[in-house]
Amino acid sequence: MCGSSFEEVLILVNGLRANDPQTGHFNMDILTWKDIFLNLHLEQQLSDGYMKNTDFNAKLGNLSLNSKNWQILIGFSDKKFGANSFYSSKYPKEWEHTKTWLLF
């Protein structure tokens, strides 16, 4: 950016413009709630399984907040499941519990 003016520089945050070339300043605009879009998705999946220790309980969700100049994404998964002989038939009572969070 050496030798360039404010009007010649484009600043992108997650693919969205974060500066204002007309004023030549870094500008994230003051937002009101009417400028923000919200999307929420929650889901739960349950099963007793097809045989002993193959049951599962999966909780999934994501939240997306969007505006003209920015976006926030939050996601999670929480899964508990029986792992009957997944790794060896010697251990038919194994189970697993995984949790994952994402903030972007």
HELIX and SHEET records of a PDB file:
HELIX    1   1 PHE A    6  GLU A    8  5                                   3    
HELIX    2   2 TRP A   33  ASP A   35  5                                   3    
SHEET    1   A 2 LEU A  12  VAL A  13  0                                        
SHEET    2   A 2 LEU A  16  ARG A  17 -1                                        
SHEET    1   B 2 ASN A  19  ASP A  20  0                                        
SHEET    2   B 2 HIS A  25  PHE A  26 -1                                        
SHEET    1   C 4 PHE A  37  SER A  47  0                                        
SHEET    2   C 4 PHE A  56  ASN A  66 -1                                        
SHEET    3   C 4 GLN A  71  GLY A  82 -1                                        
SHEET    4   C 4 TRP A  95  LEU A 103 -1                                        
END                                                                             
